[in-house]
Amino acid sequence: MSDPDEVSDAGADVPEYETVDVSVLLIGAGAAGARTAIELAECGVEDVLVLGKRSHGDAHTTWARGGINGALGTQDPEDSWAIHAADTLNEGHFLNDPQLVETVTAQMPDRLRELDEWGMEFSRTDDGKIDQRFFGAQSFRRTAFAGDHTGESLLNALVDRAQELSIPYQEDVMITKLLSDGDRVYGAVGFDMDSGDFILFNAGVVVLAAGGYAAIYNRHTSRDDENNGDGPALAYDAGAELMDMEFVQFHPTGMAVDEGDSEWEPWSGRLVTEAVRGEGGRLYNADGERFMERYSPTQMELDARDVVARAIAQEVAEGRGTDNGGVYLDISHKSESFIRERLPRMYARFDELGVDMAAEPIEVAPTAHYGMGGVSVNEYGETRVEGLFAIGETMAGVHGANRLGGNSLAETVAFGVVAGKHIAERGGGPGHIPTRLIKETAEPQFRGLAMLADRDGSHAVADVCIDLQNLMWEHAGILRDEESIKAGLAKLRALRRKTDDLAVGPVTSDSFEFAIDIGFMLTAAEAVLRGARERTESRGAHYRTDYPDVDTEWQRNIYFERADVGGMISHTEPVGTPSKPVQDAINEGYELDYHQLE
Ligand SMILES: Cc1cc2nc3c(=O)[nH]c(=O)nc-3n(C[C@H](O)[C@H](O)[C@H](O)COP(=O)(O)OP(=O)(O)OC[C@H]3O[C@@H](n4cnc5c(N)ncnc54)[C@H](O)[C@@H]3O)c2cc1C
């Protein structure tokens, strides 16, 4: 939308709203929100409320497939947390915050064992240990998994644990604005998506665990109603900084389909898990060449996601792609029983569509998968706005210029624990929202929401969303250049004007939710485009055809903040240095040799 504040008419009555007082408000009930809530409860903080836009247990996390990383050493005892950190920094092209990386990798063996105790249904070795598989660009087998439905098993285990601890959960609530004076957060404003009631949350601490922003692209792996940038945009509006937004991971293997075929069309861009390659899948172009031999003879299909995605894009651009603009992924050299056991959901999905993965290849092409950027936080997951935390996919810093598969689920649970402990230690109750914030922020927001409902504008919300997603694919996609990014920013300004004139349904309608989401998407999109223009080099997932090389001067993070008088302003800062054990592991130069799989 349009920001409800801009729609608000100061003369109109303030609609009725309910007030909820709580010490800690957790916005988001995926793995990150759930794990934070569990930690808070275990530390004795009782006055906690978790909310999400969907019912309990239904968050984007359930779509995670291939696995979750932690150096347990089940298969490769020489693995360690420091090598895990080294692989993460290597893959992030040394733009990650080393301290945040180490916070994740050092904890993960314990976090995995704890999840096991809480009933997560890990796949196991013959002797009953948590099994671990290869995943791209990792030196050892450290990706623990539950078949190819790891996210669902993880969230089930966390929800069960949260229910055992009687943690309150409010479903179908959408937050539209945080209450902040720029220095401190006091709560949030939102509405019940079922009843349409408006709610003011008075909270001493707010944890944003509201997911990422990859769905601002037209080919993406997220659910359409998630990863629209809610988390980063809410934090930015409240005075926090965004960081590394230009780094968007294009997963090499989304489904490439005939878009004219109604049975296949809904599957366009949907994820084909990296586990297919991790279990030995091979990529071929339309001429039957195993083309990764040319791009990455050692790591082959299991090279970093950015390398494989660009290789596929290049094969297609040079005319060696399939009719559907993709390439072939083939695991048919493995037995049907192996595929059914290791990749059950993938096998079933293609089987339903009439393709037997054990007998023939599937078609794949790159798709927007994950935003490495997000909200800038310190070692506890706290933003520069006091009391406002951002964790999980909403936060930035762990993945740098490109993310290792299996590391984002790891980040959710690791930072859930760190943030939860820190909040418990600092203590405090619901707080007290200053009257000025109620009058100048909350009430105008409620008025704006009321006026947005049933609005009779000229542009359909869905059309504007699609225009925005197409714009991002065209102007900030896999290959970028100055001219195209500038044109994208100009188009974005025009699109923003359209959002003042949207046709919107009642508060409980999908179009109302998406009208608000468009506002979040515009913020995320602008930061991606601006970051992509500012970063005059190629690094990780950010590839500039006019600056094709890494520039060591650019080993810096780009931050965006909201200027007092309109507009986004940026600054850059150099990244930190890793600890000695991690630097030693980097110096050792561990690397996956794909051919050991064959
Ligand atoms: C198809 C797919 C497969 C993946 N596979 C893997 C994998 O194998 N391994 C791996 O490590 N990672 C994987 N990932 C990434 C991983 O799934 C996510 O990064 C992770 O699950 C994010 O968890 P989260 O808790 O941060 O957010 P989410 O699970 O996205 O939860 C966000 C929560 O915030 C709520 N919310 C959002 N906006 C609002 C709002 N405005 N108001 C109120 N509530 C709001 C939502 O309702 C939801 O409850 C995959 C991603 C995709 C798309």
The ligand as an SDF file (V2000), in Angstrom:
LIG
                    3D

 53 58  0  0  0  0  0  0  0  0999 V2000
   11.2360  -23.6340   -0.5770 C   0  0  0  0  0  0  0  0  0  0  0  0
   12.2640  -23.3240    0.4640 C   0  0  0  0  0  0  0  0  0  0  0  0
   13.0900  -24.3310    0.9470 C   0  0  0  0  0  0  0  0  0  0  0  0
   14.0460  -24.0550    1.9230 C   0  0  0  0  0  0  0  0  0  0  0  0
   14.8540  -25.0630    2.3800 N   0  0  0  0  0  0  0  0  0  0  0  0
   15.7690  -24.7840    3.3470 C   0  0  0  0  0  0  0  0  0  0  0  0
   16.6020  -25.8200    3.8630 C   0  0  0  0  0  0  0  0  0  0  0  0
   16.5300  -26.9750    3.4690 O   0  0  0  0  0  0  0  0  0  0  0  0
   17.4900  -25.4800    4.8310 N   0  0  0  0  0  0  0  0  0  0  0  0
   17.6240  -24.2060    5.3160 C   0  0  0  0  0  0  0  0  0  0  0  0
   18.4430  -23.9690    6.1850 O   0  0  0  0  0  0  0  0  0  0  0  0
   16.8170  -23.2200    4.8510 N   0  0  0  0  0  0  0  0  0  0  0  0
   15.9020  -23.4770    3.8870 C   0  0  0  0  0  0  0  0  0  0  0  0
   15.1010  -22.4720    3.4220 N   0  0  0  0  0  0  0  0  0  0  0  0
   15.1050  -21.1710    4.1130 C   0  0  0  0  0  0  0  0  0  0  0  0
   14.3510  -21.3130    5.4370 C   0  0  0  0  0  0  0  0  0  0  0  0
   13.1810  -22.0630    5.2300 O   0  0  0  0  0  0  0  0  0  0  0  0
   13.9350  -19.9740    6.0170 C   0  0  0  0  0  0  0  0  0  0  0  0
   15.0110  -19.0780    5.9820 O   0  0  0  0  0  0  0  0  0  0  0  0
   13.4740  -20.1080    7.4600 C   0  0  0  0  0  0  0  0  0  0  0  0
   12.4900  -21.1100    7.5720 O   0  0  0  0  0  0  0  0  0  0  0  0
   12.9440  -18.7830    7.9660 C   0  0  0  0  0  0  0  0  0  0  0  0
   12.3580  -18.9710    9.2160 O   0  0  0  0  0  0  0  0  0  0  0  0
   11.8560  -17.7240   10.0620 P   0  0  0  0  0  0  0  0  0  0  0  0
   11.3600  -18.2410   11.3470 O   0  0  0  0  0  0  0  0  0  0  0  0
   12.8900  -16.6660   10.0670 O   0  0  0  0  0  0  0  0  0  0  0  0
   10.6380  -17.1350    9.1880 O   0  0  0  0  0  0  0  0  0  0  0  0
    9.3070  -17.8040    8.6150 P   0  0  0  0  0  0  0  0  0  0  0  0
    9.2590  -19.2690    8.7460 O   0  0  0  0  0  0  0  0  0  0  0  0
    9.1690  -17.2030    7.2570 O   0  0  0  0  0  0  0  0  0  0  0  0
    8.1750  -17.2500    9.5570 O   0  0  0  0  0  0  0  0  0  0  0  0
    7.7600  -15.9060    9.4850 C   0  0  0  0  0  0  0  0  0  0  0  0
    6.6080  -15.7120   10.4450 C   0  0  0  0  0  0  0  0  0  0  0  0
    6.3090  -14.3230   10.5100 O   0  0  0  0  0  0  0  0  0  0  0  0
    4.9080  -14.1340   10.3390 C   0  0  0  0  0  0  0  0  0  0  0  0
    4.7280  -12.7920    9.7610 N   0  0  0  0  0  0  0  0  0  0  0  0
    5.2920  -12.2930    8.6410 C   0  0  0  0  0  0  0  0  0  0  0  0
    4.8950  -11.0270    8.4580 N   0  0  0  0  0  0  0  0  0  0  0  0
    4.0790  -10.7210    9.4840 C   0  0  0  0  0  0  0  0  0  0  0  0
    3.3250   -9.5640    9.8380 C   0  0  0  0  0  0  0  0  0  0  0  0
    3.3620   -8.4470    9.1030 N   0  0  0  0  0  0  0  0  0  0  0  0
    2.5540   -9.6220   10.9450 N   0  0  0  0  0  0  0  0  0  0  0  0
    2.4910  -10.7390   11.6970 C   0  0  0  0  0  0  0  0  0  0  0  0
    3.1850  -11.8660   11.4150 N   0  0  0  0  0  0  0  0  0  0  0  0
    3.9640  -11.8430   10.3160 C   0  0  0  0  0  0  0  0  0  0  0  0
    4.4860  -15.2700    9.4470 C   0  0  0  0  0  0  0  0  0  0  0  0
    3.0940  -15.5010    9.5220 O   0  0  0  0  0  0  0  0  0  0  0  0
    5.3170  -16.4080   10.0440 C   0  0  0  0  0  0  0  0  0  0  0  0
    4.6890  -16.8890   11.2080 O   0  0  0  0  0  0  0  0  0  0  0  0
   14.1780  -22.7380    2.4190 C   0  0  0  0  0  0  0  0  0  0  0  0
   13.3630  -21.7190    1.9180 C   0  0  0  0  0  0  0  0  0  0  0  0
   12.4320  -22.0090    0.9270 C   0  0  0  0  0  0  0  0  0  0  0  0
   11.6340  -20.8750    0.3530 C   0  0  0  0  0  0  0  0  0  0  0  0
  1  2  1  0
  2  3  1  0
  2 52  2  0
  3  4  2  0
  4  5  1  0
  4 50  1  0
  5  6  2  0
  6  7  1  0
  6 13  1  0
  7  8  2  0
  7  9  1  0
  9 10  1  0
 10 11  2  0
 10 12  1  0
 12 13  2  0
 13 14  1  0
 14 15  1  0
 14 50  1  0
 15 16  1  0
 16 17  1  0
 16 18  1  0
 18 19  1  0
 18 20  1  0
 20 21  1  0
 20 22  1  0
 22 23  1  0
 23 24  1  0
 24 25  2  0
 24 26  1  0
 24 27  1  0
 27 28  1  0
 28 29  2  0
 28 30  1  0
 28 31  1  0
 31 32  1  0
 32 33  1  0
 33 34  1  0
 33 48  1  0
 34 35  1  0
 35 36  1  0
 35 46  1  0
 36 37  1  0
 36 45  1  0
 37 38  2  0
 38 39  1  0
 39 40  1  0
 39 45  2  0
 40 41  1  0
 40 42  2  0
 42 43  1  0
 43 44  2  0
 44 45  1  0
 46 47  1  0
 46 48  1  0
 48 49  1  0
 50 51  2  0
 51 52  1  0
 52 53  1  0
M  END
$$$$
